[in-house]
Amino acid sequence: MIGLPNPSGATFNFLFLYKVNDDYVNLNVSSNSVSCSDYSMPPYMAQPGGGKPMQLWWFFYSEQVQRNGKIYAAHSTKIILNNTAGIHYMEINTADQLLTSEIFVSSADHYYGYPDILADQNNNVFMVYNRSGATEYPGIYYTIKPNGADNFLNDNLLKSGEGDVNVFCGNTSNPYIRFEDYTDIMFDPVDSTILWIMGEYIGADNKWKTRIGKLSIDNTIGITNIDYSLPEKFSLKQNYPNPFNPVTKISFTIAFSDLVKLNVYNALGIEVAVLINKDLQPGSYDFLFDGIGFPSGVYFYKLQSDNFSQTRSMLLIK
């Protein structure tokens, strides 16, 4: 288990790691401090209008998970560069109890808060969190960090905020309101290729709302579908990032159930990868293409069904 010092105006560069042994007769807990980059209490989340201040905390709630000899963890923190709120993500090796990786998820235009994370058997990490800004009401987002990638991919919207919160919940004497610490992400108990995510957003009536999303993930690196809305037409979007190295996201929409193929071709028009070849239900999909085994160059990806065909180009630079 890991924990952080009590909140204060101070800046810290360590966290606490607690290990419980598995001897049920002589149960004991050992503790250790793990060095990391500086972090401090995040500021209130910005939002349009004059509603209640939205307070963030740096505590770990359920934002830590252990898998394959690593602890994955994330918490909110102040981003000193632009005085916003971001997410401090860390990976800790349980064998030597040392930090092996950390990432600060931040943006000059947005405030990030209350993350929850999950890692699969292939060490791909999924994270759901809240995001807001001076021109954006607090909404729910999710992202993915493919195994081996240096950063999380771009923010994916689960549900955008619609209003300016003005209703307290709980202690009405507080000069602020917390609502975003109700995020969660988990595997489906029956199907490990399904993820369920949930979070809080502000509705048009200026009150809290909950949105639940269902994501399906590919066994390799990830094909995801949010099933709460149905697109009106087939479409294939430009991959992001582009150029890329080595992972990029290919997004497309399916208007109705169909046999869908997504293939990759080199500059000579030779098929080099079959990404998808199966029946898909209507929805918006993301596929994370890993080009680690491919040489640098221009590639083409083609989405095809009985009723639709479109091709776009992408550039792999190593």
N, C-alpha and C positions, 0 to 999 in steps of 0.2 A: 504494500500500500504506500502511497505517497501523499504528502501534505505540504501546505505552505504556511509560513508564519502568519500570525494574526494581522489583519489589515491595519495599516497606519499610514502616515505620510512618508514613511521611509521607502528606500529602494533596496531590494534584496538581489543577491546573485547566487542563491542556493535554494534547495528544497529538501524536505525530509523524506527519507525512505525507511519504511518499517517492514521487517520481515518476521513472519510468524513461523516457527518450526512446525514440523509435522509429527512431533512426539507428543501424543495425547496424554502421556503419563506425566511428563515434565515440560509442560507447555511454557514457552517463553517468547518474548518479543525482543528482537535486536533492532537498533536504529543506526542510521548513517545519514550524513548530509551529502548531497550531490551538487556539485558546482554547475552553474548555468549562466546565461547572459542576464543582464540586469532587467528587472521587472518591477512595477509598482502599481498602486491602485488605479484602475482606469477611470476616466472622467465620465460624467453623465452622457448618455447617448443623445446626439443631436436629432431633432425632428422638426418638421415644419409646424408653424402655428405656435400657440402659447399654452399648450397642455402641461400636464404634470411632468416634472423632470424624471428621466428614466435612469435609474441608478444601476451600475454594473458592479460586480464583485469579482475579486480574483480567486475566490475559493474554487477548489475542485468539488464538484457535486458528484456526478457519476461519470465524469469525463476522463476515465482511465480504464484501460483494459490490458490484460496480459495474454500474450500469445507467442508461441515459438521462441521463448526465451527473451522476450522483450516486453517492457511496459510502455504502452502508448498513452500519452496524456496531453490535455490541452486546457487552457484557462484564459480568461480575459486579462488584459494588461494595458497600461498606458503606452501609447506610441509617442515618445518624446519629440521626434522629428517634426510632427505636425499637430501635436496635442490632441490626438484622436484616441479611440479605443481599438485595439486589435486583439488577435488571438496568439498566444504563445504555445506552440506545439513542440513536444519533446518525445524522444525515444530513449529508453534506458535499458542497458543490458543487465539482466538479472544475475548473471554469473559473477561479474566483477563490480556490479552496482555503479557503473559509470554512464554518463550521458554520451550517447553515440550520434545523436542528430537533434537539431532543433530548428524550427522555422517560425518566423513572425509573419502572420497573415494580416495585412493592413492595406490601407488606401488613404490617400490624402483627402478623398471626398466622402468616405464612409466610416461608420462606427460598427465594429463587430463585437458581439457579446454572447455569452452563455453557450459555448460549444458543447456538443456531445459527439463522441467518436466511436468507431468500431473498426477492427482489423479482420480480414478474412485469412484463410489458411495459406494464401499466397502472399501475405504481407502487403496487400493493397489496403489503404486506409480510407475510410469514408467518414465525413464529418458533416453534421447539421448544426446550424447556428442562426442567430438573428443579425440583421444588418439594417442600418438606417443612415440618414444623412440630413443635411440642411434642407434638401429638396426631396427627401424620400422618407415616407412613413415607415416605421419598423415592420419588417417582413421576415419571412423564413427562407433561408437558402441552404444549399448543400453543395459539397464539393468532393473530389476524389484525389488522393495522392497515390498514383500507381507505384508498385514496388520498384525501387531504384531511382525514382524521380526525385529531383532536388526540391520541388515545390508542389503545392496543391494546384490543381487546374483552376480555371476561372469559376466564378460564382454561378451556380445554377439556381434559378428561382423556383421555389415550391409554392409560395403564396406571397404576393406583395401586400404591403400595408395599405389601408384605405382611408384612415382617419387619424385624428390627433387625440391620443388617449386623455381622458379627463375624469376617469372614474377610479377611485382607490379600491384596492382589495385587501382586506385585513385591517391593519392598524392605520386608521385615517388621520392620526396625528403626525405621521411621518411626512416630511417635506418633499418626498419623492415617491416613486412607485417602481417596483420591480415586477416584471412580468415574464421575462425571457428565460428564467431558469427552469422552464417547463419544456425543455427540448429532450428528445429521446431518439435513439436509433437502435434497431435490433434485427437479428436474423429471424425469418419466419421459423416457427418451431417445427414445421414439417418439411419445408423446402428451403435448403440452404442457398439457393440461387435467388431468393427473394429477400429484400430488405424493406422494413417498415420504418418510416421516419415521421416525426411529429414536432410541432412547435406552435408558438403563440404569435399572433399578429394583431394589429389594431383594425377593427372593422369600420365600415362606413358610419356606424352609430357611435363611434368613439369609445367602444368597449372592447375588451379582450375577446379574441376568437381563437379556436384551435383548428389547425389543418393537419390532416394525416395523409401521407403519400406512400404509395407502394412502388418500389423500384425492383426491377429484375436485372440481375447482373450475369454477365457471361462468365464461364469458368476460367477464361484466360485472363483478361484484364478488365473487361467490363462493358456490357451493353445494358443501358438503363432505360427504363420506361416509366414515366409518371402517368398513372392511369386515371387521374381525376378529371381530365378534359380530353376531348376528342377533336383532332384537327379536321378541317374541311377539305383538304386536298393533300396530294402527295407532294413532297418537296425534298430537295437535297441541298444542304447549306455548305458554305465554304468551311473547310476544316480550320480548327483553331488549336494551338497557334500555327501560323504558317508564315515563314518557314518554321520547321520543327526539328527537335533532336532530343530523344528519339521517339517521344510519344506525342500524339496529336489526337484531337477529338473530332469525329465525324458525326454530324447531327442530321437527322432526317425525320420526316413525318409520314405516317401511313394513314390514309383516309378510311380504309376498310380492310377486312381480313384478306390476305393475299400471300402467295408464295413470293418471298422477297430475296433478292440476291444482291450482295454488296461485294464487289471484287476490286482488286488493285492491279494496275498494269504499269509496266515500265515505259520508258520513252519510245521504245520500239513497238509498243502495242502488245507485248507478250504478258499474259496473265501471270502474276507473281504471288498472289495471295487471294484466297477465298475467305472473306471475313464473315459473311452471313449467307446461308442458303437454307431457309426454312420458312414455315408459315408464321406470320406475325399478326397480332391483333392491332386494331386501330390505336394510334397513340404517337407520342413524340419520343424518339429514341436518340441515344448517344452511343457511339462505339469508340472506344479508346484503342487506336491503332498503334502498335509498338513496332517501330522500324529499326530496332537494334540490330537485326541480322541483315539489313539491306544497305547497299552502298549509297553514298550521297547522289542526289540527282532529282530530276523531275519525275513524278509519278502521277497517274490518273486513277481516280476512284469512281466507280460506276454503280449507281443504284438502279435496279431493274426489277420489274414485275410484269404481269400480263397487261397492265394498264398504264405503265409509266416507265420511262427510261431517261436518266440524266447522268452526265459525266462532268467532273470537275478535276482540276489539277492541283497538286500540292508539291512542295519543295522540301526535301530532306537534306539538311546540312550538318555534317559531322566535323 
